[in-house]
Structures are given as structure tokens and as C-alpha cells.
Amino acid sequence: MQYSLPSFLIVSSLLFCLGMYTVLTRRNAIGILMGIELVLNGAGLNFVAFSRFLEPSQTTNLLSGQIFTLFIIAVAAAEVAVALAIVLSLYSRSKSIDVEDFKQLQG
Amino acid sequence: MKDIIFNVFILLTIIPCFWVALSSNIVHAAFSLLITLFGIAGLYVLLGADFIGVIQVIVYIGGILVLIIFGVMMTQRGKLLPLSIQLPGKLFGAVLTGVILAALLLSATRTLWPVAAVLGEPQLTSAAIGDLLLGKYLIPFEIASVLLLAALIGAVLIARRSVRGE
């Protein structure tokens, strides 16, 4: 593929959709976490690609896109720490991380 | 030359991604995720975002991925479960994902983006990012640090309670 904006958008759409498929079809809680990471990375790649290729305007700084990606990475780190703590807690409670075993969480 | 490197990084990103989604072995999926994250770091560098690329390697590969592999190792005892759901649900997921992928690809390729006519030379970004973080984006920056602190304390609390078995 050529080095251009649409190629980056195609790559990040593929990342997003594979991540979404992972989230939808995995039964393993950690597998679902990996899917979420793929989705977040697709979004971050989009931000950086737009900040590189778009026409700069007077009022906005194009580096803002990279700042957003930094915040995405920070939020992803927080999310993974809490999610893995929950997974370990579930595992020590019922010796399983299969999300089908936690139907009672549906309320 | 640049196009060749670009395509290598795209393949490095996308191909392991299919393993993450489809592999029946969670350890293989975790290590494929490692290669994918590395490919994305390469794409960031190719986009002129050197700082983000380095942060990607440090935080994602050095931190998040190690945590995920820890999680995999600590929860692998006992019987091996099927990793994915069965066929009707899988088909539903595939159809839904396919529709969204088609819509995304159409909008990505058909839209006329206001692309800059001449791409500027990539410059070192860390100084400018530091200025923005301590200037225009100071409040989001501080909120993010409080969020990280709260998340880490919460994670310790949740995991600790489960170790003590309450």
C-alpha cells in the first residue's frame, strides 16, 4: 500500500474490527481484554494518522492528535490494571475465567 | 524504500492480529499481540510521532503486555476451556464485524479528506508535546494522573481481597 492517509485508515479499521470480533466471540476474560487493546490501538493510530496528514489550520495545533493518543494509552493502562485485578479476583473465587460461568452478573 | 518499510510494518501489524482474534491457544494470542503492538509502534514512528512510538513500546509492550501475560500464566491451572463461543454466536459476531468493517472501509476510502498538499518534514515532537501537556492540556493531564493513581489503588485493593479469600 502507498504511504497515504487512506492506507492508515484501512489498517486502523482492520485493527478495530478484529478487536471487536475478539471481544464478541471470546469466552476467556483475558482474551476479551486483548480485543479491547486492539480496539484502543486502532483509535490511537487514527488520531496520529490524522495529525500527520491533515491540512494544518490557524486555530488548532496538529500535535493535539498525538496528545489524544497519549491519553488513550494512559487510560488503557489504567483499564488493564483494574480489569486484571477483577479477573484474578473472579479466578480465586470460582477457579474459572470463562465469562459464561458468570451469568449471575447479568443481574 | 519508504513504501517497503511501510508495508512491512503493516503486515507486522495485521497478520498477528488475526491470531489474536482466531487462535485457540491463549498464549499464542498473547504473543501475537506483542508483535502487533510492535508493528503499531513502527507505524507511529513512520508517521513522525517519535515520542508516541517510544511510549507505545514502553507502556504497551513493557507494561500492559507483561500484565496480560502474567494474567494468562496465573489463570491457566485446571482444565483447558474452549477459548471462543460456539458457532451461531460466532457467525453473528462475524456478520456484525463484517458489516462494520465494510462501512469503515467505504468511509475511509471514499471521503475526500482535507489532506495537506505537501507533507512537512517530520520533526522531533517531544518538546512540543511537553509544552502542550503543561499548557493547553494541563487539566486533562492532571486528571489522567489522578485516574491512574485511583486505578492502581483500586486494582491493589481488589486483588488483595481476593488473595485473602474474603
Interface residues (C-beta under 8 A of the other chain):
Chain A: M1 Q2 Y3 S4 L5 P6 S7 F8 L9 I10 V11 S13 L14 L15 F16 C17 L18 G19 M20 Y21 T22 L24 T25 R26 R27 N28 I30 G31 L33 M34 G35 E37 L38 N41 G44 L45 V48 A49 S51 R52 F53 L54 E55 P56 N61 L63 S64 Q66 I67 T69 L70 F71 I73 A74 V75 A76 A77 A78 E79 V80 A81 V82 L84 A85 I86 V87 L88 S89 Y91 S92 R93 K95 S96 I97 D98 E100
Chain B: K2 D3 F6 N7 I10 T13 I14 C17 F18 V20 A21 I26 A29 A30 L33 T36 L37 I40 L43 Y44 L46 L47 G48 A49 F51 I52 I55 Q56 V59 Y60 G63 I64 L67 I68 F70 G71 V72 M74 T75 R77 G78 L81 P82 L83 S84 I85 G89 K90 F92 G93 A94 L96 T97 G98 I100 L101 L104 L105 A108 T109 W113 P114 V115 A116 A117 L119 P122 T125 A128 I129 L132 L133 K136 Y137 P140 A144 L147 L148 A150 A151 L152 G154 A155 V156 I158 A159 R161 S162 V163 G165
